[in-house]
């Protein structure tokens, strides 16, 4: 293994130890190192980094920017070892990824999705997707976290649901409302009747007794959206991830209306959602007009009290 290859492996190992998955980095960096070595380069240069990042020429600017960002991280790491390493400037290949505007689910939309799930032909499939939609709507869990749940992750006595080593390698406990716990219990009883010998200990099961794959869940949710007749909001399509957004927005709205100190409670919401930093949660404030209005109204009152 060459010195560059070893350095790239060390870089990936260090950051994965810190909780970063770096799946795309793990695929792209070996390719970049091979590109450098094929040109006889023993260190990263800005010229070679840009030349590699802009391949293929038919790709999009956002893909070029993402490739150069991957290289920039490695270059910063290498520069601490070899000062002659060049770190591509941040102004090269600039492109800011814009977050997709969320679909703002109403209570009626959630009811419509769960009703659509109940109409599915398979009783187990119907119960699974109805319960999944309900759970995601009231807990703000990531869809991937929900389908990774095992039976032992639900503490029926304490009413606690545990999410293990999720994004950023974080685990967290989610308290459940008694009605949510009751819905999960009803699903578990029906699931055990319909699939008494599952192949995996997954809480949510497919009709074949296996864990549900995220791509299958995405397709099923799209079908539920069509069945429920959810209308597109401008350019916004209803997405599975927006159920998580709905939970965060409703929590913030409730806090503002109740006069709660939102800034003081934001770390609590971030922890509940499994965010790595409160700034990731603050994005929800800028995404919904009503939240912006309430935040501005709170600020105006504070300024009046100080004057």
Secondary structure, 3 states (H helix, E strand, C coil): CCHHHHHHHHHHHHHHHCCCCCHHHHHHHHHHHHHHHHCCCCCCCHHHHHHHHCCCCCCCHHHHHHHHHHHHHHHHHHHCCCCCCCCCCCCCCCCCCCCCCCCCCCHHHHHHHHHHHHCCCCHHHHHHHHHHHHHHHHHCCCHHHHHCCEHHHEECCCCEEEECCCHHHCCEEEECCHHHHHHHHHHHHHHHHHCCCCCCCECCECCCCCECCHHHHHHHHHHHHHHHCCCCECCECCCCCHHHHHHHHHHHHHHHHHCCCHHHHHHHHHHHHCCCCHHHHHHHHHHCHHHHHHHHHHHHHHHHHHC
